[in-house]
Amino acid sequence: MEQNQYLICDKVIPVVVPKRIMVFAGHPDDEIISCGGTLIKYRELGSEIIIIVATSGLGGYAKKHQRDQIKTQRQNELNAIQKVLDCKILELNYADLQITRKKVAQITNLIRDMQPNVILMPHFSDFHRVHRHLSLITREAIYHCSSGKAYGGHERSWKPYGVYYYESPSCKFQYIEGSVFIIVDIEKSWTKKKEIFSEIYVSQKEVLERVLDWAEDTAILRGNEIASAYGESFIPETTYTPLKILLV
């Protein structure tokens, strides 16, 4: 980890830059819509970004005649995201996201092997089944990484320094009872986030035609709360991972 200084609200504050950030996405595009500004910002600060895509998103078509070409389109889009973000993408290619021991074991060992300092994931109360199940699987995996040796964990324990839930169109934080969240200033990375979604995830323009409007409205709202033009919000998960890195 490195410590830099970042100018915000006319005050210089210290920023701890994680060596490695891992983000879990239920479908391709979740990572950009929900936390793309934060990923862009921290990549530019020097963090390595790893995106774990759980499913291929093959249901992401609006018209029947698009069904046969969606797989190729989705793969091309992920290749483009990998280049433009200068990140690593790992596809799990789950046909569904039922919660099983095998999936928990796989993600537990991914975390142990890649040793992310920060993990970003969907909230466990997300309305979308895929997002919700991915969150529950990842939560259990973090528990095993942090406090036990199950699934081959002998001498391989790893505890991230920060675990956060990200906001999504199917999980708006204002409706989560008692939520306390932090806001990352993405004023400098908002334009790139918007361009990536609009220009790379072309297969999703019709399916998710209102999502970008939600993302912009929410980013303006969150930014206003920290005296910035745009922001992204996250809820810290501290049950088994005490918060040692604060995203800003």
N, C-alpha and C positions, 0 to 999 in steps of 0.2 A: 504494500500500500504506500501511496505517496501523499504528502500534504501540500496543497497549493493554496493560493489566495484567490478569492473570487470577489469581484465588485458587485455588490447588490445593495440597492436602496442607499447609495452614496456612502456605504460603509464597507470596509474590507474585512471579511470574515474568513477564518480558516476552513478549507475544504479537504476532507479526507477522501482520496481517490482510490476506490477499491481496485485491486489488481484484476479481479475477474468478477463479472456480473452474469448470472444465469437467469434467463427469463423463460417461464413455461407458458406456452401458447396452446390453447385447445385446437385452434385452426390457424392456418396461415392467415396473416393480417391482424390477428389479435394483438400481437406484440407492437405493431405500429399504432393502431387505433388507441390502445390503452396506455402505453408508456413509451411510444416512439420518440417523443421529445427528450425524455430522460436518457434513453439509450444513445441517441445522437450526441447529447451534451457530454455524457461520461465517456463515450468513445473518443471524442475530441480532447478530453482531459487526459486520456491515456488508458482507460479501462479496456480490458479484453471483454467482448460481448459474446455470449453463447446463447443461442435461441433453441429451445427444445420444442419442437412442433409435435403435438401428440397425435393428431389425425390429419389426413390429407385434405380435408375440406371438399370432398367430391360432391357434396350436396349443394355447393355454392353456385348454382345456376338458376336463372330466372325463367328460361324457356327450354322446352324439351329438346329442341334440336341442338342445344349447347351441351347436352350431357356427355356426349362422346368426346368432345374436345377439352372438357374442363380439366382432366388429369394433366394433359400436356401443358395447358395454360398455367395451372397451379405450380407445376415444377419449374417452368420458365420464370415465373414471378419470384419464387424462392431463390433461384440462382441470381436473379437481378438484385434482390434484397441483400444477399450475401456480399455482393460486390459493392453496392452503394454504401452499406453500413460498415464494410470491412470487418465482418463478423463471421463466427462459425455457426452453422445451422445443422442441427441433428434432428432427423425425422424418425419418429417412433413407428409411424404407419399403423397405428391401431385402427382396426375396422370399426370398433366401438369403444366406448370408454366405461365399461362396467368395472367396478372396483374389484380387483382380484389380487391375491398374494403375489402372483407372478409380476404384475405391473408395479406393485409396491417394491418388490425386490429389485427390479430393473432400475427404477428411479433412485432408490436408496444407493445403489452402487454407482450410478452416474454421478451423483453428488459426491460420493467418496472419491471417485476417480478424478473428477475435474476440479474439486475443491473450490467452489465459488465463495467469494467473500460476502456477496450479496445475492439473495434470491428474490425474484419478483414472480408473483403468481396470481391467478384469479382468486376471488373471495369465495369461501365455502358456502355462502348463502346465495350465490349467483343464480338467477332464474334459469340460465341456460344449462341444461343437464351436463353437457360436455365440460363446460367451464367448472361447474360445481364438483363433478367427480374428479377432474384433474386436480383441483385444489385439495380435496380430501386425500387423494393418493399421495400428493406431494407433502402434505402436512404429516402424514404417517411416516413417509420416508425421512423427513427432517427429524422426526422423533427418534427413529432408529439410528440415524447418523449421529445425533447429539448425545444420546443417552444409553446406547446399547451396542451389541455386537451381532445382532441377528443378520442373516443373509450374508455371511462371510465377512463380518466386520472386525475380525481379530487384527489388532494393530493398524486399523484403517479408520479409526474414528475421525470425524470431521464436523466441526460446528461452525456454521456461517456467522459472520459478525453482524448481519442484518438480514431479516426476512420481512418482506412487505407484500401486502395484497394490493393489486392495482384496481382502479375504477374502470368500469366498462359500461356500454349501453344497456346491458342486461343486469347490471349491478351498480346502481347509482348510490353513492355513499350517503346522500341525504336521507335515504330510507333505511339505513342500517342503524338500529337503535343503539345509542350510546357510543357511536363511532367517534374515535379521535384520530384524525389523520394529519399527516405532514404534507406540505406542498412543495414541489420542486419547481424552481423558476426555469421555464423553457422559452423565454422570450426570444433568445437568440437561435433556438433550434426549431421553433414552430413552423416557419416557412418550409424548411427542408422536410419536416414530418408531413406536412400537407402535400408537398410535391411528390413524395414517395408513394403515399397512398393513392393519389390521383393519377399518377403516371405509370406506376409499376403494377399495382393491384387492379389492372384494368378489367379483369374478369368479374370483379365484385362491384363495379360501379352501379349496376342496376339492382343487384341483390341488396346492397347496403347503401342505397342512394341517400338515406337520411342519416347515416352514421357519421359521415364527415361533418354534417351540420351539428350533430350532438357533440362531436369532439371539439369543434371550434367554440360553440357556446359554453361548454363546460370548461375549456381551457381559459376562456376569458373570465368566467366566474371565479375559477381557482386563482388565476393571476391577480384579479382584483383584491383578493384576500391577503396577498403578500405585496401589494403595491407594484405589481408587474403587469405586463400586457397579457402574458399567458402562463399557465401553470398546469401541472399534473399532480393529482393527489394519490396518496398511498396510506394504508393502515398498517402500522407495525405489528408483527406477530412476535411476541416475546415469551411465549410459554416455555419453550425449550431453548431459545436462542436470545439471550440478553442483547439488547440493542447497543452495539458498539460503533456502528457507522450510521450517521445521520445524513440522509440524502438532502441536498439543498438546491 
